[in-house]
């Protein structure tokens, strides 16, 4: 799982997980979006 996270992070041009922000992430459902504060994918 960690390798997949690192691969996704690098595809966003980030060198560290610390560089990720909510703007880099999306939620797959409304509940997750509300809890995490990231936008929904749809």
CHARMM internal coordinates of N, CA and C (Angstrom, degrees):
IC EDIT
DIST 1 N 1 CA 1.4399
DIST 1 CA 1 C 1.5287
ANGL 1 N 1 CA 1 C 110.95
DIST 1 C 2 N 1.3069
ANGL 1 CA 1 C 2 N 117.37
DIHE 1 N 1 CA 1 C 2 N -40.54
DIST 2 N 2 CA 1.4640
ANGL 1 C 2 N 2 CA 121.20
DIHE 1 CA 1 C 2 N 2 CA -178.65
DIST 2 CA 2 C 1.5215
ANGL 2 N 2 CA 2 C 110.71
DIHE 1 C 2 N 2 CA 2 C -63.67
DIST 2 C 3 N 1.3225
ANGL 2 CA 2 C 3 N 117.32
DIHE 2 N 2 CA 2 C 3 N -39.11
DIST 3 N 3 CA 1.4618
ANGL 2 C 3 N 3 CA 120.19
DIHE 2 CA 2 C 3 N 3 CA 179.57
DIST 3 CA 3 C 1.5202
ANGL 3 N 3 CA 3 C 111.17
DIHE 2 C 3 N 3 CA 3 C -62.56
DIST 3 C 4 N 1.3194
ANGL 3 CA 3 C 4 N 117.63
DIHE 3 N 3 CA 3 C 4 N -38.89
DIST 4 N 4 CA 1.4663
ANGL 3 C 4 N 4 CA 121.24
DIHE 3 CA 3 C 4 N 4 CA 177.57
DIST 4 CA 4 C 1.5241
ANGL 4 N 4 CA 4 C 110.72
DIHE 3 C 4 N 4 CA 4 C -65.78
DIST 4 C 5 N 1.3296
ANGL 4 CA 4 C 5 N 117.41
DIHE 4 N 4 CA 4 C 5 N -38.48
DIST 5 N 5 CA 1.4618
ANGL 4 C 5 N 5 CA 120.60
DIHE 4 CA 4 C 5 N 5 CA 177.35
DIST 5 CA 5 C 1.5243
ANGL 5 N 5 CA 5 C 110.40
DIHE 4 C 5 N 5 CA 5 C -64.85
DIST 5 C 6 N 1.3183
ANGL 5 CA 5 C 6 N 116.75
DIHE 5 N 5 CA 5 C 6 N -42.16
DIST 6 N 6 CA 1.4613
ANGL 5 C 6 N 6 CA 120.49
DIHE 5 CA 5 C 6 N 6 CA 179.22
DIST 6 CA 6 C 1.5222
ANGL 6 N 6 CA 6 C 111.01
DIHE 5 C 6 N 6 CA 6 C -65.30
DIST 6 C 7 N 1.3241
ANGL 6 CA 6 C 7 N 117.21
DIHE 6 N 6 CA 6 C 7 N -39.70
DIST 7 N 7 CA 1.4615
ANGL 6 C 7 N 7 CA 121.20
DIHE 6 CA 6 C 7 N 7 CA 178.81
DIST 7 CA 7 C 1.5315
ANGL 7 N 7 CA 7 C 110.62
DIHE 6 C 7 N 7 CA 7 C -63.39
DIST 7 C 8 N 1.3261
ANGL 7 CA 7 C 8 N 116.76
DIHE 7 N 7 CA 7 C 8 N -44.71
DIST 8 N 8 CA 1.4603
ANGL 7 C 8 N 8 CA 120.80
DIHE 7 CA 7 C 8 N 8 CA 178.00
DIST 8 CA 8 C 1.5165
ANGL 8 N 8 CA 8 C 112.06
DIHE 7 C 8 N 8 CA 8 C -63.51
DIST 8 C 9 N 1.3176
ANGL 8 CA 8 C 9 N 116.58
DIHE 8 N 8 CA 8 C 9 N -40.82
DIST 9 N 9 CA 1.4554
ANGL 8 C 9 N 9 CA 121.92
DIHE 8 CA 8 C 9 N 9 CA 179.05
DIST 9 CA 9 C 1.5299
ANGL 9 N 9 CA 9 C 110.56
DIHE 8 C 9 N 9 CA 9 C -61.79
DIST 9 C 10 N 1.3040
ANGL 9 CA 9 C 10 N 116.64
DIHE 9 N 9 CA 9 C 10 N -44.47
DIST 10 N 10 CA 1.4688
ANGL 9 C 10 N 10 CA 120.50
DIHE 9 CA 9 C 10 N 10 CA 179.77
DIST 10 CA 10 C 1.5239
ANGL 10 N 10 CA 10 C 111.31
DIHE 9 C 10 N 10 CA 10 C -65.85
DIST 10 C 11 N 1.3406
ANGL 10 CA 10 C 11 N 116.98
DIHE 10 N 10 CA 10 C 11 N -34.19
DIST 11 N 11 CA 1.4649
ANGL 10 C 11 N 11 CA 119.38
DIHE 10 CA 10 C 11 N 11 CA 179.04
DIST 11 CA 11 C 1.5286
ANGL 11 N 11 CA 11 C 111.15
DIHE 10 C 11 N 11 CA 11 C -66.89
DIST 11 C 12 N 1.3243
ANGL 11 CA 11 C 12 N 117.15
DIHE 11 N 11 CA 11 C 12 N -21.65
DIST 12 N 12 CA 1.4596
ANGL 11 C 12 N 12 CA 121.86
DIHE 11 CA 11 C 12 N 12 CA 175.43
DIST 12 CA 12 C 1.5282
ANGL 12 N 12 CA 12 C 111.83
DIHE 11 C 12 N 12 CA 12 C -87.78
DIST 12 C 13 N 1.3235
ANGL 12 CA 12 C 13 N 116.75
DIHE 12 N 12 CA 12 C 13 N -0.95
DIST 13 N 13 CA 1.4571
ANGL 12 C 13 N 13 CA 120.65
DIHE 12 CA 12 C 13 N 13 CA 179.58
DIST 13 CA 13 C 1.5167
ANGL 13 N 13 CA 13 C 113.59
DIHE 12 C 13 N 13 CA 13 C 81.70
DIST 13 C 14 N 1.3210
ANGL 13 CA 13 C 14 N 117.06
DIHE 13 N 13 CA 13 C 14 N 21.84
DIST 14 N 14 CA 1.4669
ANGL 13 C 14 N 14 CA 121.65
DIHE 13 CA 13 C 14 N 14 CA -179.39
DIST 14 CA 14 C 1.5243
ANGL 14 N 14 CA 14 C 109.48
DIHE 13 C 14 N 14 CA 14 C -102.24
DIST 14 C 15 N 1.3217
ANGL 14 CA 14 C 15 N 116.50
DIHE 14 N 14 CA 14 C 15 N 143.47
DIST 15 N 15 CA 1.4617
ANGL 14 C 15 N 15 CA 120.94
DIHE 14 CA 14 C 15 N 15 CA 179.93
DIST 15 CA 15 C 1.5226
ANGL 15 N 15 CA 15 C 112.12
DIHE 14 C 15 N 15 CA 15 C -96.53
DIST 15 C 16 N 1.3305
ANGL 15 CA 15 C 16 N 116.81
DIHE 15 N 15 CA 15 C 16 N -15.13
DIST 16 N 16 CA 1.4618
ANGL 15 C 16 N 16 CA 121.02
DIHE 15 CA 15 C 16 N 16 CA -176.26
DIST 16 CA 16 C 1.5234
ANGL 16 N 16 CA 16 C 109.53
DIHE 15 C 16 N 16 CA 16 C -146.83
DIST 16 C 17 N 1.3331
ANGL 16 CA 16 C 17 N 116.32
DIHE 16 N 16 CA 16 C 17 N 150.02
DIST 17 N 17 CA 1.4654
ANGL 16 C 17 N 17 CA 119.81
DIHE 16 CA 16 C 17 N 17 CA 175.86
DIST 17 CA 17 C 1.5262
ANGL 17 N 17 CA 17 C 111.41
DIHE 16 C 17 N 17 CA 17 C -61.81
DIST 17 C 18 N 1.3197
ANGL 17 CA 17 C 18 N 116.82
DIHE 17 N 17 CA 17 C 18 N -25.84
DIST 18 N 18 CA 1.4632
ANGL 17 C 18 N 18 CA 121.15
DIHE 17 CA 17 C 18 N 18 CA 178.83
DIST 18 CA 18 C 1.5236
ANGL 18 N 18 CA 18 C 111.83
DIHE 17 C 18 N 18 CA 18 C -65.59
DIST 18 C 19 N 1.3316
ANGL 18 CA 18 C 19 N 117.25
DIHE 18 N 18 CA 18 C 19 N -21.39
DIST 19 N 19 CA 1.4611
ANGL 18 C 19 N 19 CA 121.30
DIHE 18 CA 18 C 19 N 19 CA -179.53
DIST 19 CA 19 C 1.5260
ANGL 19 N 19 CA 19 C 112.77
DIHE 18 C 19 N 19 CA 19 C -80.85
DIST 19 C 20 N 1.3224
ANGL 19 CA 19 C 20 N 117.59
DIHE 19 N 19 CA 19 C 20 N -13.19
DIST 20 N 20 CA 1.4624
ANGL 19 C 20 N 20 CA 120.68
DIHE 19 CA 19 C 20 N 20 CA 179.91
DIST 20 CA 20 C 1.5210
ANGL 20 N 20 CA 20 C 110.35
DIHE 19 C 20 N 20 CA 20 C -72.29
DIST 20 C 21 N 1.3218
ANGL 20 CA 20 C 21 N 115.75
DIHE 20 N 20 CA 20 C 21 N 143.50
DIST 21 N 21 CA 1.4611
ANGL 20 C 21 N 21 CA 121.16
DIHE 20 CA 20 C 21 N 21 CA 176.35
DIST 21 CA 21 C 1.5243
ANGL 21 N 21 CA 21 C 108.57
DIHE 20 C 21 N 21 CA 21 C -129.18
DIST 21 C 22 N 1.3203
ANGL 21 CA 21 C 22 N 118.30
DIHE 21 N 21 CA 21 C 22 N 169.01
DIST 22 N 22 CA 1.4660
ANGL 21 C 22 N 22 CA 120.04
DIHE 21 CA 21 C 22 N 22 CA 177.73
DIST 22 CA 22 C 1.5291
ANGL 22 N 22 CA 22 C 112.96
DIHE 21 C 22 N 22 CA 22 C -56.62
DIST 22 C 23 N 1.3255
ANGL 22 CA 22 C 23 N 117.73
DIHE 22 N 22 CA 22 C 23 N -26.65
DIST 23 N 23 CA 1.4670
ANGL 22 C 23 N 23 CA 120.60
DIHE 22 CA 22 C 23 N 23 CA 178.21
DIST 23 CA 23 C 1.5238
ANGL 23 N 23 CA 23 C 112.21
DIHE 22 C 23 N 23 CA 23 C -68.28
DIST 23 C 24 N 1.3201
ANGL 23 CA 23 C 24 N 117.77
DIHE 23 N 23 CA 23 C 24 N -20.10
DIST 24 N 24 CA 1.4636
ANGL 23 C 24 N 24 CA 122.00
DIHE 23 CA 23 C 24 N 24 CA 179.65
DIST 24 CA 24 C 1.5281
ANGL 24 N 24 CA 24 C 111.99
DIHE 23 C 24 N 24 CA 24 C -86.67
DIST 24 C 25 N 1.3270
ANGL 24 CA 24 C 25 N 117.19
DIHE 24 N 24 CA 24 C 25 N -10.57
DIST 25 N 25 CA 1.4620
ANGL 24 C 25 N 25 CA 121.69
DIHE 24 CA 24 C 25 N 25 CA -172.18
DIST 25 CA 25 C 1.5237
ANGL 25 N 25 CA 25 C 111.62
DIHE 24 C 25 N 25 CA 25 C -116.29
DIST 25 C 26 N 1.3416
ANGL 25 CA 25 C 26 N 116.42
DIHE 25 N 25 CA 25 C 26 N 158.17
DIST 26 N 26 CA 1.4646
ANGL 25 C 26 N 26 CA 121.94
DIHE 25 CA 25 C 26 N 26 CA 174.02
DIST 26 CA 26 C 1.5212
ANGL 26 N 26 CA 26 C 109.21
DIHE 25 C 26 N 26 CA 26 C -135.90
DIST 26 C 27 N 1.3202
ANGL 26 CA 26 C 27 N 115.87
DIHE 26 N 26 CA 26 C 27 N 153.41
DIST 27 N 27 CA 1.4648
ANGL 26 C 27 N 27 CA 122.10
DIHE 26 CA 26 C 27 N 27 CA 177.36
DIST 27 CA 27 C 1.5221
ANGL 27 N 27 CA 27 C 109.09
DIHE 26 C 27 N 27 CA 27 C -103.19
DIST 27 C 28 N 1.3194
ANGL 27 CA 27 C 28 N 115.96
DIHE 27 N 27 CA 27 C 28 N 147.03
DIST 28 N 28 CA 1.4608
ANGL 27 C 28 N 28 CA 121.16
DIHE 27 CA 27 C 28 N 28 CA -179.49
DIST 28 CA 28 C 1.5206
ANGL 28 N 28 CA 28 C 113.01
DIHE 27 C 28 N 28 CA 28 C -88.03
DIST 28 C 29 N 1.3316
ANGL 28 CA 28 C 29 N 117.70
DIHE 28 N 28 CA 28 C 29 N -11.22
DIST 29 N 29 CA 1.4659
ANGL 28 C 29 N 29 CA 119.85
DIHE 28 CA 28 C 29 N 29 CA 178.85
DIST 29 CA 29 C 1.5299
ANGL 29 N 29 CA 29 C 109.84
DIHE 28 C 29 N 29 CA 29 C -147.52
DIST 29 C 30 N 1.3115
ANGL 29 CA 29 C 30 N 115.07
DIHE 29 N 29 CA 29 C 30 N 164.70
DIST 30 N 30 CA 1.4632
ANGL 29 C 30 N 30 CA 121.68
DIHE 29 CA 29 C 30 N 30 CA -176.33
DIST 30 CA 30 C 1.5218
ANGL 30 N 30 CA 30 C 112.29
DIHE 29 C 30 N 30 CA 30 C -62.57
DIST 30 C 31 N 1.3185
ANGL 30 CA 30 C 31 N 117.54
DIHE 30 N 30 CA 30 C 31 N -43.86
DIST 31 N 31 CA 1.4651
ANGL 30 C 31 N 31 CA 120.79
DIHE 30 CA 30 C 31 N 31 CA -178.28
DIST 31 CA 31 C 1.5305
ANGL 31 N 31 CA 31 C 111.07
DIHE 30 C 31 N 31 CA 31 C -59.42
DIST 31 C 32 N 1.3273
ANGL 31 CA 31 C 32 N 116.77
DIHE 31 N 31 CA 31 C 32 N -48.38
DIST 32 N 32 CA 1.4644
ANGL 31 C 32 N 32 CA 120.43
DIHE 31 CA 31 C 32 N 32 CA -179.65
DIST 32 CA 32 C 1.5238
ANGL 32 N 32 CA 32 C 110.70
DIHE 31 C 32 N 32 CA 32 C -62.76
DIST 32 C 33 N 1.3205
ANGL 32 CA 32 C 33 N 117.41
DIHE 32 N 32 CA 32 C 33 N -39.20
DIST 33 N 33 CA 1.4605
ANGL 32 C 33 N 33 CA 121.13
DIHE 32 CA 32 C 33 N 33 CA 178.16
DIST 33 CA 33 C 1.5246
ANGL 33 N 33 CA 33 C 110.85
DIHE 32 C 33 N 33 CA 33 C -61.09
DIST 33 C 34 N 1.3268
ANGL 33 CA 33 C 34 N 116.88
DIHE 33 N 33 CA 33 C 34 N -44.03
DIST 34 N 34 CA 1.4628
ANGL 33 C 34 N 34 CA 120.73
DIHE 33 CA 33 C 34 N 34 CA -179.57
DIST 34 CA 34 C 1.5239
ANGL 34 N 34 CA 34 C 112.03
DIHE 33 C 34 N 34 CA 34 C -66.86
DIST 34 C 35 N 1.3194
ANGL 34 CA 34 C 35 N 117.16
DIHE 34 N 34 CA 34 C 35 N -41.32
DIST 35 N 35 CA 1.4664
ANGL 34 C 35 N 35 CA 121.39
DIHE 34 CA 34 C 35 N 35 CA -177.42
DIST 35 CA 35 C 1.5263
ANGL 35 N 35 CA 35 C 111.60
DIHE 34 C 35 N 35 CA 35 C -70.48
DIST 35 C 36 N 1.3355
ANGL 35 CA 35 C 36 N 117.14
DIHE 35 N 35 CA 35 C 36 N -40.15
DIST 36 N 36 CA 1.4639
ANGL 35 C 36 N 36 CA 120.74
DIHE 35 CA 35 C 36 N 36 CA -174.27
DIST 36 CA 36 C 1.5226
ANGL 36 N 36 CA 36 C 114.23
DIHE 35 C 36 N 36 CA 36 C -93.68
DIST 36 C 37 N 1.3286
ANGL 36 CA 36 C 37 N 116.89
DIHE 36 N 36 CA 36 C 37 N -19.80
DIST 37 N 37 CA 1.4576
ANGL 36 C 37 N 37 CA 119.63
DIHE 36 CA 36 C 37 N 37 CA -179.04
DIST 37 CA 37 C 1.5137
ANGL 37 N 37 CA 37 C 114.10
DIHE 36 C 37 N 37 CA 37 C 82.19
DIST 37 C 38 N 1.3248
ANGL 37 CA 37 C 38 N 117.56
DIHE 37 N 37 CA 37 C 38 N 15.06
DIST 38 N 38 CA 1.4636
ANGL 37 C 38 N 38 CA 120.35
DIHE 37 CA 37 C 38 N 38 CA 176.06
DIST 38 CA 38 C 1.5247
ANGL 38 N 38 CA 38 C 109.02
DIHE 37 C 38 N 38 CA 38 C -101.17
DIST 38 C 39 N 1.3237
ANGL 38 CA 38 C 39 N 116.63
DIHE 38 N 38 CA 38 C 39 N 158.70
DIST 39 N 39 CA 1.4666
ANGL 38 C 39 N 39 CA 119.81
DIHE 38 CA 38 C 39 N 39 CA -177.76
DIST 39 CA 39 C 1.5294
ANGL 39 N 39 CA 39 C 110.96
DIHE 38 C 39 N 39 CA 39 C -75.88
DIST 39 C 40 N 1.3359
ANGL 39 CA 39 C 40 N 114.84
DIHE 39 N 39 CA 39 C 40 N 153.86
DIST 40 N 40 CA 1.4658
ANGL 39 C 40 N 40 CA 119.91
DIHE 39 CA 39 C 40 N 40 CA 176.69
DIST 40 CA 40 C 1.5192
ANGL 40 N 40 CA 40 C 109.73
DIHE 39 C 40 N 40 CA 40 C -75.60
DIST 40 C 41 N 1.3098
ANGL 40 CA 40 C 41 N 116.76
DIHE 40 N 40 CA 40 C 41 N 152.68
DIST 41 N 41 CA 1.4534
ANGL 40 C 41 N 41 CA 121.42
DIHE 40 CA 40 C 41 N 41 CA -179.09
DIST 41 CA 41 C 1.5263
ANGL 41 N 41 CA 41 C 111.28
DIHE 40 C 41 N 41 CA 41 C -73.88
DIST 41 C 42 N 1.3212
ANGL 41 CA 41 C 42 N 117.80
DIHE 41 N 41 CA 41 C 42 N -21.79
DIST 42 N 42 CA 1.4707
ANGL 41 C 42 N 42 CA 121.15
DIHE 41 CA 41 C 42 N 42 CA -179.28
DIST 42 CA 42 C 1.5047
ANGL 42 N 42 CA 42 C 111.21
DIHE 41 C 42 N 42 CA 42 C -117.27
END
COOR INIT
IC SEED 1 N 1 CA 1 C
IC BUILD
